[in-house]
């Protein structure tokens, strides 16, 4: 089931983010990861992402949207490959006719995930949204 997060989901979404980043972002330096972690803690405290929950209503993945742009999509590594991310993107597609996402170029698994779902590369930036040296691929999905 997919629903909007509540305040009670905050600690779990942060745990999902940390576990997913540890499993997929080995290209991020330890000092940069510490800086980003602080930003994510603050961001999750004020955002209301969509969460994919299991049968006990525990979040196993989450997605944040700004309009039709996927700001974040993270899945607990224990659930990678189980359709959680695919279901979250399918949900976003029901809300919007087209989607965009920015993906770390160095995260080959994420790039492949979006490409398998039909996203196409539309551009590239040499740094991430914080100006750090982690290039982003800009991708779009159109119905």
MIKOLVEX-230234 format. One record per atom (N, C-alpha, C, O): residue number from 1; atom name; x, y, z negated. Coordinates in pm, whole numbers, always signed. Atoms other than C-alpha are relative to their C-alpha. Layout:
N
+-----+-------+--------+--------+--------+
! num ! atomo !      X !      Y !      Z !
+-----+-------+--------+--------+--------+
! NUM !    CA !      X !      Y !      Z !
...
+-----+-------+--------+--------+--------+
This chain:
143
+-----+-------+--------+--------+--------+
! num ! atomo !      X !      Y !      Z !
+-----+-------+--------+--------+--------+
!   1 !     N !    +83 !   -117 !     +0 !
!   1 !    CA !     +0 !     +0 !     +0 !
!   1 !     C !    +89 !   +125 !     +0 !
!   1 !     O !   +196 !   +126 !    -60 !
!   2 !     N !    -71 !   -127 !     -6 !
!   2 !    CA !   +115 !   +354 !    +72 !
!   2 !     C !    -90 !   +107 !    -62 !
!   2 !     O !   -208 !   +117 !    -29 !
!   3 !     N !    +74 !   -106 !    +67 !
!   3 !    CA !     +8 !   +645 !   -147 !
!   3 !     C !    +96 !   +115 !    -30 !
!   3 !     O !   +218 !    +99 !    -23 !
!   4 !     N !    -84 !   -111 !    +43 !
!   4 !    CA !   +131 !   +986 !   -255 !
!   4 !     C !    +59 !    -31 !   -137 !
!   4 !     O !     -7 !    -91 !   -222 !
!   5 !     N !    -67 !    +22 !   +128 !
!   5 !    CA !   +379 !   +974 !   -539 !
!   5 !     C !    -64 !    +83 !   -110 !
!   5 !     O !   -121 !   +190 !    -85 !
!   6 !     N !    +41 !    -74 !   +119 !
!   6 !    CA !   +283 !  +1081 !   -888 !
!   6 !     C !   +126 !    +30 !    -81 !
!   6 !     O !   +234 !    -19 !    -49 !
!   7 !     N !   -114 !    -32 !    +86 !
!   7 !    CA !   +508 !  +1223 !  -1159 !
!   7 !     C !    +61 !   -128 !    -58 !
!   7 !     O !   +182 !   -135 !    -80 !
!   8 !     N !    -49 !   +127 !    +58 !
!   8 !    CA !   +535 !   +870 !  -1300 !
!   8 !     C !    +93 !    -75 !    +95 !
!   8 !     O !   +172 !   -158 !    +50 !
!   9 !     N !    -86 !    +67 !    -98 !
!   9 !    CA !   +706 !   +757 !   -976 !
!   9 !     C !   +139 !    +62 !     +8 !
!   9 !     O !   +228 !     +4 !    +71 !
!  10 !     N !   -126 !    -72 !    -13 !
!  10 !    CA !   +991 !  +1007 !  -1017 !
!  10 !     C !   +125 !    -81 !    -32 !
!  10 !     O !   +215 !    -88 !    +51 !
!  11 !     N !   -120 !    +78 !    +31 !
!  11 !    CA !  +1243 !   +785 !  -1197 !
!  11 !     C !    +23 !   -114 !    +99 !
!  11 !     O !   +138 !   -142 !   +135 !
!  12 !     N !    -16 !   +112 !    -95 !
!  12 !    CA !  +1177 !   +496 !   -958 !
!  12 !     C !    +45 !    +50 !   +136 !
!  12 !     O !   +129 !    -15 !   +199 !
!  13 !     N !    -45 !    -49 !   -130 !
!  13 !    CA !  +1215 !   +708 !   -644 !
!  13 !     C !   +147 !    +40 !     -6 !
!  13 !     O !   +221 !    +18 !    +90 !
!  14 !     N !   -142 !    -33 !    +15 !
!  14 !    CA !  +1547 !   +839 !   -776 !
!  14 !     C !    +84 !   -127 !     +0 !
!  14 !     O !   +190 !   -131 !    +62 !
!  15 !     N !    -71 !   +128 !     +1 !
!  15 !    CA !  +1656 !   +481 !   -846 !
!  15 !     C !     +9 !    -58 !   +141 !
!  15 !     O !   +113 !   -109 !   +181 !
!  16 !     N !     -1 !    +50 !   -139 !
!  16 !    CA !  +1556 !   +380 !   -491 !
!  16 !     C !   +102 !    +77 !    +81 !
!  16 !     O !   +181 !    +18 !   +155 !
!  17 !     N !    -94 !    -82 !    -76 !
!  17 !    CA !  +1751 !   +673 !   -346 !
!  17 !     C !   +144 !    -41 !    -34 !
!  17 !     O !   +224 !    -63 !    +57 !
!  18 !     N !   -137 !    +33 !    +40 !
!  18 !    CA !  +2063 !   +589 !   -547 !
!  18 !     C !    +41 !   -138 !    +49 !
!  18 !     O !   +152 !   -155 !    +99 !
!  19 !     N !    -32 !   +136 !    -45 !
!  19 !    CA !  +2049 !   +217 !   -466 !
!  19 !     C !    +15 !     -6 !   +152 !
!  19 !     O !   +106 !    -72 !   +204 !
!  20 !     N !     -6 !     +2 !   -147 !
!  20 !    CA !  +1982 !   +277 !    -95 !
!  20 !     C !   +126 !    +70 !    +49 !
!  20 !     O !   +192 !    +22 !   +141 !
!  21 !     N !   -121 !    -72 !    -40 !
!  21 !    CA !  +2263 !   +532 !    -65 !
!  21 !     C !   +124 !    -83 !    -30 !
!  21 !     O !   +217 !    -87 !    +51 !
!  22 !     N !   -115 !    +85 !    +33 !
!  22 !    CA !  +2505 !   +298 !   -243 !
!  22 !     C !    +16 !   -112 !   +102 !
!  22 !     O !   +128 !   -154 !   +131 !
!  23 !     N !     -4 !   +111 !    -95 !
!  23 !    CA !  +2414 !    +26 !     +8 !
!  23 !     C !    +29 !    +44 !   +143 !
!  23 !     O !    +75 !    -37 !   +224 !
!  24 !     N !     -7 !    -40 !   -141 !
!  24 !    CA !  +2424 !   +237 !   +325 !
!  24 !     C !    +87 !   +120 !    +31 !
!  24 !     O !   +115 !   +147 !   +148 !
!  25 !     N !    -72 !   -125 !    -26 !
!  25 !    CA !  +2628 !   +554 !   +281 !
!  25 !     C !   +145 !     -7 !    -50 !
!  25 !     O !   +191 !    +82 !   -121 !
!  26 !     N !   -139 !    +14 !    +44 !
!  26 !    CA !  +2983 !   +428 !   +225 !
!  26 !     C !    +92 !   +105 !    +63 !
!  26 !     O !   +208 !   +116 !    +24 !
!  27 !     N !    -79 !   -104 !    -66 !
!  27 !    CA !  +3104 !   +712 !   +448 !
!  27 !     C !     +0 !   +132 !    -79 !
!  27 !     O !    +77 !   +223 !    -46 !
!  28 !     N !     +7 !   -123 !    +80 !
!  28 !    CA !  +3013 !   +979 !   +187 !
!  28 !     C !   +102 !     -8 !   -113 !
!  28 !     O !   +109 !   -107 !   -185 !
!  29 !     N !   -101 !     -1 !   +106 !
!  29 !    CA !  +3296 !  +1078 !    -47 !
!  29 !     C !    -68 !     +3 !   -137 !
!  29 !     O !   -182 !    +47 !   -151 !
!  30 !     N !    +54 !     +5 !   +136 !
!  30 !    CA !  +3246 !  +1028 !   -420 !
!  30 !     C !    -37 !   +139 !    -50 !
!  30 !     O !   -141 !   +157 !   -114 !
!  31 !     N !    +29 !   -136 !    +48 !
!  31 !    CA !  +3265 !  +1402 !   -491 !
!  31 !     C !   -122 !    +58 !    +71 !
!  31 !     O !   -205 !   +125 !     +9 !
!  32 !     N !   +118 !    -48 !    -73 !
!  32 !    CA !  +3013 !  +1482 !   -217 !
!  32 !     C !   -126 !    -71 !    -49 !
!  32 !     O !   -232 !    -10 !    -60 !
!  33 !     N !   +115 !    +76 !    +49 !
!  33 !    CA !  +2785 !  +1206 !   -344 !
!  33 !     C !    -49 !    +55 !   -134 !
!  33 !     O !   -169 !    +62 !   -159 !
!  34 !     N !    +37 !    -59 !   +129 !
!  34 !    CA !  +2791 !  +1358 !   -693 !
!  34 !     C !    -77 !   +130 !    +22 !
!  34 !     O !   -177 !   +155 !    -44 !
!  35 !     N !    +68 !   -128 !    -31 !
!  35 !    CA !  +2694 !  +1697 !   -549 !
!  35 !     C !   -139 !    -26 !    +57 !
!  35 !     O !   -236 !    +36 !    +14 !
!  36 !     N !   +128 !    +32 !    -63 !
!  36 !    CA !  +2418 !  +1548 !   -334 !
!  36 !     C !    -97 !    -58 !   -102 !
!  36 !     O !   -216 !    -28 !    -99 !
!  37 !     N !    +86 !    +62 !   +101 !
!  37 !    CA !  +2285 !  +1344 !   -627 !
!  37 !     C !    -70 !   +108 !    -83 !
!  37 !     O !   -190 !    +97 !   -110 !
!  38 !     N !    +61 !   -109 !    +77 !
!  38 !    CA !  +2226 !  +1662 !   -827 !
!  38 !     C !   -110 !    +71 !    +77 !
!  38 !     O !   -213 !   +107 !    +21 !
!  39 !     N !   +100 !    -65 !    -85 !
!  39 !    CA !  +2040 !  +1818 !   -537 !
!  39 !     C !   -123 !    -89 !    +12 !
!  39 !     O !   -236 !    -40 !     +5 !
!  40 !     N !   +112 !    +94 !    -14 !
!  40 !    CA !  +1825 !  +1505 !   -493 !
!  40 !     C !    -80 !     -9 !   -129 !
!  40 !     O !   -203 !    -15 !   -125 !
!  41 !     N !    +71 !     +1 !   +129 !
!  41 !    CA !  +1741 !  +1495 !   -865 !
!  41 !     C !    -96 !   +118 !     -7 !
!  41 !     O !   -213 !   +102 !    -41 !
!  42 !     N !    +85 !   -120 !     +3 !
!  42 !    CA !  +1609 !  +1852 !   -842 !
!  42 !     C !   -111 !     -8 !   +103 !
!  42 !     O !   -226 !    +26 !    +75 !
!  43 !     N !    +98 !     +8 !   -108 !
!  43 !    CA !  +1433 !  +1790 !   -511 !
!  43 !     C !   -111 !   -100 !    -33 !
!  43 !     O !   -228 !    -69 !    -14 !
!  44 !     N !   +102 !    +99 !    +33 !
!  44 !    CA !  +1256 !  +1474 !   -626 !
!  44 !     C !    -91 !    +47 !   -113 !
!  44 !     O !   -207 !     +7 !   -120 !
!  45 !     N !    +80 !    -51 !   +111 !
!  45 !    CA !  +1137 !  +1655 !   -939 !
!  45 !     C !   -111 !    +93 !    +48 !
!  45 !     O !   -212 !   +111 !    -21 !
!  46 !     N !    +99 !    -96 !    -50 !
!  46 !    CA !   +944 !  +1902 !   -723 !
!  46 !     C !    -71 !    -46 !   +126 !
!  46 !     O !   -163 !    +22 !   +173 !
!  47 !     N !    +63 !    +46 !   -124 !
!  47 !    CA !   +849 !  +1697 !   -417 !
!  47 !     C !   -105 !   -106 !    -31 !
!  47 !     O !   -114 !   -158 !   -142 !
!  48 !     N !   +103 !   +102 !    +15 !
!  48 !    CA !   +562 !  +1460 !   -363 !
!  48 !     C !     +4 !    -90 !   +123 !
!  48 !     O !    -78 !    -76 !   +213 !
!  49 !     N !    -12 !    +87 !   -117 !
!  49 !    CA !   +674 !  +1191 !   -120 !
!  49 !     C !   -111 !   -106 !     +4 !
!  49 !     O !   -182 !   -128 !    -93 !
!  50 !     N !    +84 !   +119 !    -15 !
!  50 !    CA !   +470 !   +904 !    +13 !
!  50 !     C !    +80 !   -117 !    -54 !
!  50 !     O !   +200 !   -127 !    -26 !
!  51 !     N !    -69 !   +118 !    +50 !
!  51 !    CA !   +557 !   +581 !   -166 !
!  51 !     C !    -69 !   -126 !    +50 !
!  51 !     O !   -192 !   -133 !    +59 !
!  52 !     N !    +49 !   +134 !    -34 !
!  52 !    CA !   +520 !   +224 !    -49 !
!  52 !     C !    +15 !    -80 !   -129 !
!  52 !     O !   +125 !    -92 !   -183 !
!  53 !     N !     -3 !    +70 !   +127 !
!  53 !    CA !   +427 !    +19 !   -354 !
!  53 !     C !    -29 !   -148 !    +19 !
!  53 !     O !    -93 !   -190 !   +116 !
!  54 !     N !    +25 !   +144 !     -2 !
!  54 !    CA !   +423 !   -352 !   -428 !
!  54 !     C !   -131 !    -32 !    -72 !
!  54 !     O !   -207 !    +59 !   -106 !
!  55 !     N !   +126 !    +43 !    +62 !
!  55 !    CA !   +142 !   -554 !   -584 !
!  55 !     C !    -15 !    +46 !   -144 !
!  55 !     O !   -126 !    +41 !   -199 !
!  56 !     N !     +8 !    -52 !   +137 !
!  56 !    CA !   +227 !   -412 !   -929 !
!  56 !     C !     -1 !   +153 !     -3 !
!  56 !     O !    +13 !   +213 !   -109 !
!  57 !     N !     +1 !   -145 !    -16 !
!  57 !    CA !   +207 !    -52 !   -800 !
!  57 !     C !   +136 !    +63 !    -32 !
!  57 !     O !   +143 !   +178 !    -75 !
!  58 !     N !   -137 !    -51 !    +17 !
!  58 !    CA !   +586 !    -14 !   -827 !
!  58 !     C !    +54 !    +40 !   +136 !
!  58 !     O !    +47 !    -37 !   +232 !
!  59 !     N !    -55 !    -48 !   -127 !
!  59 !    CA !   +749 !   +195 !   -555 !
!  59 !     C !   +117 !    -88 !    +44 !
!  59 !     O !   +205 !   -122 !    -36 !
!  60 !     N !   -111 !    +75 !    -58 !
!  60 !    CA !   +977 !     -4 !   -324 !
!  60 !     C !    +67 !    +79 !   +113 !
!  60 !     O !   +170 !    +39 !   +166 !
!  61 !     N !    -55 !    -90 !   -101 !
!  61 !    CA !  +1038 !   +278 !    -75 !
!  61 !     C !    -76 !   +130 !     -4 !
!  61 !     O !   -187 !   +137 !    -57 !
!  62 !     N !    +71 !   -128 !     -6 !
!  62 !    CA !   +951 !   +641 !    -16 !
!  62 !     C !    +41 !    +78 !   +124 !
!  62 !     O !   +148 !    +57 !   +182 !
!  63 !     N !    -21 !    -84 !   -118 !
!  63 !    CA !   +923 !   +894 !   +264 !
!  63 !     C !    -52 !   +139 !    -31 !
!  63 !     O !   -163 !   +154 !    -83 !
!  64 !     N !    +43 !   -139 !    +16 !
!  64 !    CA !   +907 !  +1273 !   +248 !
!  64 !     C !    -16 !    +61 !   +139 !
!  64 !     O !    +67 !    +41 !   +228 !
!  65 !     N !    +30 !    -65 !   -127 !
!  65 !    CA !   +756 !  +1473 !   +531 !
!  65 !     C !    -16 !   +150 !    -21 !
!  65 !     O !    -70 !   +195 !   -122 !
!  66 !     N !    +35 !   -140 !    -13 !
!  66 !    CA !   +752 !  +1840 !   +620 !
!  66 !     C !    -67 !    +10 !   +136 !
!  66 !     O !     -1 !     +9 !   +239 !
!  67 !     N !    +73 !     +9 !   -126 !
!  67 !    CA !   +481 !  +1849 !   +880 !
!  67 !     C !    +30 !   -134 !    +63 !
!  67 !     O !    +17 !   -238 !     -1 !
!  68 !     N !    -31 !   +123 !    -74 !
!  68 !    CA !   +583 !  +1595 !  +1143 !
!  68 !     C !   +149 !    -37 !     -7 !
!  68 !     O !   +194 !   -124 !    +67 !
!  69 !     N !   -143 !    +31 !    +14 !
!  69 !    CA !   +949 !  +1592 !  +1034 !
!  69 !     C !    +22 !    -91 !   -120 !
!  69 !     O !    -22 !    -60 !   -231 !
!  70 !     N !    -34 !    +93 !   +108 !
!  70 !    CA !  +1073 !  +1297 !   +828 !
!  70 !     C !   +124 !    +57 !    -69 !
!  70 !     O !   +235 !    +50 !    -15 !
!  71 !     N !   -111 !    -57 !    +77 !
!  71 !    CA !  +1288 !  +1466 !   +563 !
!  71 !     C !    +85 !   -108 !    -65 !
!  71 !     O !   +206 !    -94 !    -76 !
!  72 !     N !    -70 !   +107 !    +70 !
!  72 !    CA !  +1378 !  +1144 !   +386 !
!  72 !     C !    -81 !   -128 !    +11 !
!  72 !     O !   -204 !   -126 !     +5 !
!  73 !     N !    +62 !   +132 !     +4 !
!  73 !    CA !  +1307 !   +773 !   +410 !
!  73 !     C !   +103 !    -93 !    -62 !
!  73 !     O !   +210 !   -116 !     -5 !
!  74 !     N !    -91 !    +89 !    +71 !
!  74 !    CA !  +1468 !   +539 !   +160 !
!  74 !     C !    -77 !   -120 !    -51 !
!  74 !     O !   -189 !   -108 !   -101 !
!  75 !     N !    +61 !   +126 !    +41 !
!  75 !    CA !  +1392 !   +176 !    +81 !
!  75 !     C !    +97 !    -71 !    -93 !
!  75 !     O !   +218 !    -73 !    -70 !
!  76 !     N !    -82 !    +78 !    +92 !
!  76 !    CA !  +1517 !    -31 !   -210 !
!  76 !     C !    +73 !   -108 !    +82 !
!  76 !     O !     +9 !   -180 !   +158 !
!  77 !     N !    -74 !    +99 !    -79 !
!  77 !    CA !  +1796 !   -250 !    -63 !
!  77 !     C !    -54 !   -143 !    -14 !
!  77 !     O !    -40 !   -223 !    +78 !
!  78 !     N !    +59 !   +133 !    +17 !
!  78 !    CA !  +1622 !   -557 !   -207 !
!  78 !     C !   -116 !    -23 !    +97 !
!  78 !     O !   -157 !   -136 !   +119 !
!  79 !     N !   +112 !    +10 !    -95 !
!  79 !    CA !  +1342 !   -481 !    +42 !
!  79 !     C !    +40 !    +36 !   +143 !
!  79 !     O !    -46 !    +41 !   +231 !
!  80 !     N !    -44 !    -28 !   -137 !
!  80 !    CA !  +1555 !   -393 !   +347 !
!  80 !     C !    -39 !   -116 !    +90 !
!  80 !     O !    -20 !   -232 !    +53 !
!  81 !     N !    +39 !   +103 !    -96 !
!  81 !    CA !  +1425 !   -582 !   +649 !
!  81 !     C !   -135 !    -62 !    -26 !
!  81 !     O !   -174 !   -155 !    +45 !
!  82 !     N !   +130 !    +58 !    +34 !
!  82 !    CA !  +1087 !   -652 !   +488 !
!  82 !     C !   -118 !    +80 !    +55 !
!  82 !     O !   -233 !    +48 !    +25 !
!  83 !     N !   +108 !    -76 !    -62 !
!  83 !    CA !   +888 !   -393 !   +684 !
!  83 !     C !    -44 !   +124 !    -77 !
!  83 !     O !   -139 !   +190 !    -36 !
!  84 !     N !    +39 !   -116 !    +80 !
!  84 !    CA !   +871 !   -121 !   +417 !
!  84 !     C !    +23 !   +130 !    +78 !
!  84 !     O !    -68 !   +212 !    +88 !
!  85 !     N !    -29 !   -120 !    -78 !
!  85 !    CA !  +1042 !   +147 !   +627 !
!  85 !     C !    -89 !    +11 !   +123 !
!  85 !     O !   -137 !   +119 !   +156 !
!  86 !     N !    +87 !     +4 !   -119 !
!  86 !    CA !   +845 !    +44 !   +935 !
!  86 !     C !   -142 !    +43 !    -38 !
!  86 !     O !   -206 !   +118 !    +36 !
!  87 !     N !   +135 !    -36 !    +45 !
!  87 !    CA !   +519 !    +75 !   +738 !
!  87 !     C !     -8 !   +149 !    -34 !
!  87 !     O !   -109 !   +214 !     -4 !
!  88 !     N !     +0 !   -143 !    +32 !
!  88 !    CA !   +614 !   +422 !   +610 !
!  88 !     C !     -2 !    +84 !   +128 !
!  88 !     O !    -75 !   +183 !   +136 !
!  89 !     N !     +1 !    -74 !   -127 !
!  89 !    CA !   +691 !   +541 !   +963 !
!  89 !     C !   -136 !    -16 !    +69 !
!  89 !     O !   -186 !    +80 !   +127 !
!  90 !     N !   +133 !    +20 !    -59 !
!  90 !    CA !   +363 !   +388 !  +1087 !
!  90 !     C !   -101 !    +92 !    -68 !
!  90 !     O !   -189 !   +148 !     -3 !
!  91 !     N !    +89 !    -90 !    +72 !
!  91 !    CA !   +186 !   +586 !   +817 !
!  91 !     C !    +20 !   +144 !    +48 !
!  91 !     O !    -78 !   +216 !    +71 !
!  92 !     N !    -28 !   -136 !    -49 !
!  92 !    CA !   +358 !   +908 !   +928 !
!  92 !     C !    -59 !    +19 !   +140 !
!  92 !     O !   -108 !   +127 !   +172 !
!  93 !     N !    +57 !     -9 !   -136 !
!  93 !    CA !   +245 !   +833 !  +1285 !
!  93 !     C !   -151 !    +20 !     -6 !
!  93 !     O !   -207 !    +84 !    +83 !
!  94 !     N !   +144 !    -21 !    +10 !
!  94 !    CA !   -117 !   +820 !  +1167 !
!  94 !     C !    -32 !   +144 !    -39 !
!  94 !     O !   -142 !   +194 !    -13 !
!  95 !     N !    +20 !   -138 !    +43 !
!  95 !    CA !    -74 !  +1169 !  +1023 !
!  95 !     C !    +37 !   +102 !   +107 !
!  95 !     O !    -16 !   +213 !   +108 !
!  96 !     N !    -53 !    -93 !    -99 !
!  96 !    CA !   +107 !  +1327 !  +1321 !
!  96 !     C !    +14 !    -69 !   +135 !
!  96 !     O !    +40 !   -189 !   +141 !
!  97 !     N !    -10 !    +56 !   -134 !
!  97 !    CA !   +115 !  +1277 !  +1697 !
!  97 !     C !   +142 !    -27 !    +46 !
!  97 !     O !   +164 !   -110 !   +134 !
!  98 !     N !   -141 !    +18 !    -34 !
!  98 !    CA !   +493 !  +1300 !  +1718 !
!  98 !     C !    +79 !    +18 !   -128 !
!  98 !     O !    +34 !    +86 !   -221 !
!  99 !     N !    -83 !    -10 !   +119 !
!  99 !    CA !   +773 !  +1269 !  +1465 !
!  99 !     C !   +142 !    +38 !    +39 !
!  99 !     O !   +190 !     +3 !   +148 !
! 100 !     N !   -142 !    -26 !    -15 !
! 100 !    CA !  +1124 !  +1403 !  +1430 !
! 100 !     C !    +70 !    -45 !   -127 !
! 100 !     O !    +10 !    -53 !   -234 !
! 101 !     N !    -81 !    +40 !   +114 !
! 101 !    CA !  +1404 !  +1290 !  +1202 !
! 101 !     C !   +146 !    +34 !    +31 !
! 101 !     O !   +188 !    +32 !   +146 !
! 102 !     N !   -145 !    -19 !    -12 !
! 102 !    CA !  +1770 !  +1375 !  +1142 !
! 102 !     C !    +64 !   -115 !    -77 !
! 102 !     O !    +30 !   -141 !   -192 !
! 103 !     N !    -61 !   +120 !    +56 !
! 103 !    CA !  +1989 !  +1072 !  +1073 !
! 103 !     C !   +152 !    +17 !     -2 !
! 103 !     O !   +211 !    +64 !    +95 !
! 104 !     N !   -147 !     -1 !     +3 !
! 104 !    CA !  +2349 !  +1052 !   +957 !
! 104 !     C !    +54 !    -89 !   +111 !
! 104 !     O !    +24 !   -208 !   +117 !
! 105 !     N !    -58 !    +74 !   -112 !
! 105 !    CA !  +2541 !   +947 !  +1267 !
! 105 !     C !    +81 !   -119 !    -49 !
! 105 !     O !    +87 !   -222 !    +18 !
! 106 !     N !    -85 !   +107 !    +52 !
! 106 !    CA !  +2770 !   +734 !  +1050 !
! 106 !     C !    -80 !   -114 !    -64 !
! 106 !     O !    -22 !   -216 !   -100 !
! 107 !     N !    +86 !   +103 !    +56 !
! 107 !    CA !  +2475 !   +533 !   +917 !
! 107 !     C !    -60 !    -80 !   +116 !
! 107 !     O !   -176 !    -60 !   +153 !
! 108 !     N !    +40 !    +76 !   -119 !
! 108 !    CA !  +2455 !   +288 !  +1207 !
! 108 !     C !   -128 !    -80 !    -23 !
! 108 !     O !   -208 !    -96 !    +69 !
! 109 !     N !   +122 !    +78 !    +28 !
! 109 !    CA !  +2186 !    +79 !  +1036 !
! 109 !     C !   -124 !    +88 !    +14 !
! 109 !     O !   -224 !    +45 !    +72 !
! 110 !     N !   +115 !    -90 !     -9 !
! 110 !    CA !  +1953 !   +379 !  +1006 !
! 110 !     C !    -24 !    +44 !   +143 !
! 110 !     O !   -139 !    +49 !   +188 !
! 111 !     N !    +16 !    -39 !   -140 !
! 111 !    CA !  +2020 !   +493 !  +1362 !
! 111 !     C !    -67 !   -113 !    +77 !
! 111 !     O !   -160 !    -90 !   +154 !
! 112 !     N !    +60 !   +115 !    -67 !
! 112 !    CA !  +1940 !   +142 !  +1486 !
! 112 !     C !   -145 !    -20 !    -39 !
! 112 !     O !   -227 !    -55 !    +46 !
! 113 !     N !   +138 !    +12 !    +48 !
! 113 !    CA !  +1624 !   +130 !  +1273 !
! 113 !     C !    -91 !    +94 !    +78 !
! 113 !     O !   -193 !    +52 !   +131 !
! 114 !     N !    +84 !    -97 !    -69 !
! 114 !    CA !  +1487 !   +448 !  +1427 !
! 114 !     C !     -7 !    -29 !   +150 !
! 114 !     O !   -112 !    -13 !   +212 !
! 115 !     N !     +2 !    +33 !   -143 !
! 115 !    CA !  +1588 !   +345 !  +1779 !
! 115 !     C !    -92 !   -119 !    +26 !
! 115 !     O !   -164 !   -119 !   +126 !
! 116 !     N !    +90 !   +115 !    -17 !
! 116 !    CA !  +1408 !    +10 !  +1735 !
! 116 !     C !   -146 !    +41 !     -8 !
! 116 !     O !   -233 !    -24 !    +51 !
! 117 !     N !   +138 !    -48 !    +12 !
! 117 !    CA !  +1096 !   +206 !  +1641 !
! 117 !     C !    -39 !    +95 !   +113 !
! 117 !     O !   -151 !   +147 !   +115 !
! 118 !     N !    +32 !    -82 !   -116 !
! 118 !    CA !  +1117 !   +406 !  +1963 !
! 118 !     C !    +44 !   +145 !     -8 !
! 118 !     O !    +10 !   +223 !    +81 !
! 119 !     N !    -54 !   -136 !     +8 !
! 119 !    CA !  +1289 !   +724 !  +1845 !
! 119 !     C !   +111 !    +15 !   +102 !
! 119 !     O !   +188 !    -79 !   +125 !
! 120 !     N !   -106 !    -29 !    -96 !
! 120 !    CA !  +1515 !   +886 !  +2102 !
! 120 !     C !    +86 !   +114 !    -51 !
! 120 !     O !    +39 !   +207 !   -115 !
! 121 !     N !    -93 !   -106 !    +39 !
! 121 !    CA !  +1822 !  +1096 !  +2043 !
! 121 !     C !    -27 !   +123 !    +84 !
! 121 !     O !    -40 !   +117 !   +206 !
! 122 !     N !    +27 !   -126 !    -69 !
! 122 !    CA !  +1759 !  +1459 !  +2127 !
! 122 !     C !   +107 !   +105 !    -25 !
! 122 !     O !   +104 !   +213 !    +35 !
! 123 !     N !   -106 !    -96 !    +29 !
! 123 !    CA !  +2065 !  +1631 !  +1984 !
! 123 !     C !    +90 !    -50 !   -110 !
! 123 !     O !    +70 !   -159 !   -165 !
! 124 !     N !    -98 !    +37 !   +102 !
! 124 !    CA !  +2352 !  +1626 !  +1740 !
! 124 !     C !    +52 !   +127 !    -65 !
! 124 !     O !    +72 !   +228 !     +1 !
! 125 !     N !    -63 !   -109 !    +74 !
! 125 !    CA !  +2490 !  +1855 !  +1471 !
! 125 !     C !   +128 !    -54 !    -64 !
! 125 !     O !   +128 !   -168 !   -111 !
! 126 !     N !   -127 !    +49 !    +55 !
! 126 !    CA !  +2852 !  +1829 !  +1349 !
! 126 !     C !     +1 !    -11 !   -152 !
! 126 !     O !    +88 !    -77 !   -208 !
! 127 !     N !     +7 !     +7 !   +146 !
! 127 !    CA !  +2749 !  +1875 !   +984 !
! 127 !     C !   -143 !    -32 !    -41 !
! 127 !     O !   -236 !    -23 !    +40 !
! 128 !     N !   +135 !    +28 !    +51 !
! 128 !    CA !  +2455 !  +1778 !   +766 !
! 128 !     C !    -67 !   +131 !    -42 !
! 128 !     O !    -12 !   +239 !    -24 !
! 129 !     N !    +76 !   -118 !    +39 !
! 129 !    CA !  +2194 !  +2016 !   +630 !
! 129 !     C !    +61 !    +82 !   -110 !
! 129 !     O !    +22 !   +197 !   -131 !
! 130 !     N !    -72 !    -73 !   +105 !
! 130 !    CA !  +2425 !  +2115 !   +344 !
! 130 !     C !   +132 !    +56 !    +50 !
! 130 !     O !   +207 !   +117 !    -27 !
! 131 !     N !   -126 !    -47 !    -56 !
! 131 !    CA !  +2711 !  +2197 !   +578 !
! 131 !     C !   +117 !    -94 !    -24 !
! 131 !     O !   +232 !    -58 !     +1 !
! 132 !     N !   -106 !    +98 !    +26 !
! 132 !    CA !  +2905 !  +1885 !   +478 !
! 132 !     C !    +37 !    -72 !   +129 !
! 132 !     O !    -42 !    -76 !   +223 !
! 133 !     N !    -50 !    +59 !   -126 !
! 133 !    CA !  +3113 !  +1698 !   +737 !
! 133 !     C !    -59 !   -138 !    +32 !
! 133 !     O !    +15 !   -234 !    +56 !
! 134 !     N !    +69 !   +125 !    -32 !
! 134 !    CA !  +2853 !  +1426 !   +802 !
! 134 !     C !    -95 !    +29 !   +115 !
! 134 !     O !   -206 !    +77 !    +93 !
! 135 !     N !    +80 !    -34 !   -117 !
! 135 !    CA !  +2721 !  +1461 !  +1158 !
! 135 !     C !   -139 !    -61 !     -4 !
! 135 !     O !   -160 !   -171 !    -54 !
! 136 !     N !   +138 !    +44 !     -9 !
! 136 !    CA !  +2349 !  +1432 !  +1216 !
! 136 !     C !    -41 !    -23 !   +145 !
! 136 !     O !     -3 !    +54 !   +233 !
! 137 !     N !    +67 !    +20 !   -128 !
! 137 !    CA !  +2166 !  +1284 !  +1511 !
! 137 !     C !   -143 !    +46 !    -17 !
! 137 !     O !   -210 !     +8 !   -113 !
! 138 !     N !   +139 !    -45 !     +2 !
! 138 !    CA !  +1836 !  +1456 !  +1585 !
! 138 !     C !    -76 !    -95 !    +92 !
! 138 !     O !    -37 !   -118 !   +206 !
! 139 !     N !    +75 !   +101 !    -75 !
! 139 !    CA !  +1575 !  +1205 !  +1699 !
! 139 !     C !   -148 !    +36 !     -1 !
! 139 !     O !   -199 !    +98 !    -95 !
! 140 !     N !   +143 !    -29 !    -15 !
! 140 !    CA !  +1216 !  +1229 !  +1820 !
! 140 !     C !    -74 !   -124 !    +44 !
! 140 !     O !    -24 !   -204 !   +123 !
! 141 !     N !    +92 !   +104 !    -46 !
! 141 !    CA !   +929 !   +986 !  +1857 !
! 141 !     C !   -126 !    +69 !    +48 !
! 141 !     O !   -183 !   +153 !    -22 !
! 142 !     N !   +124 !    -57 !    -56 !
! 142 !    CA !   +638 !  +1075 !  +2081 !
! 142 !     C !    -97 !   -114 !    +28 !
! 142 !     O !    -59 !   -221 !    +74 !
! 143 !     N !   +105 !   +102 !    -22 !
! 143 !    CA !   +311 !   +886 !  +2103 !
! 143 !     C !    -11 !    -35 !   +148 !
! 143 !     O !    -94 !   -118 !   +186 !
+-----+-------+--------+--------+--------+
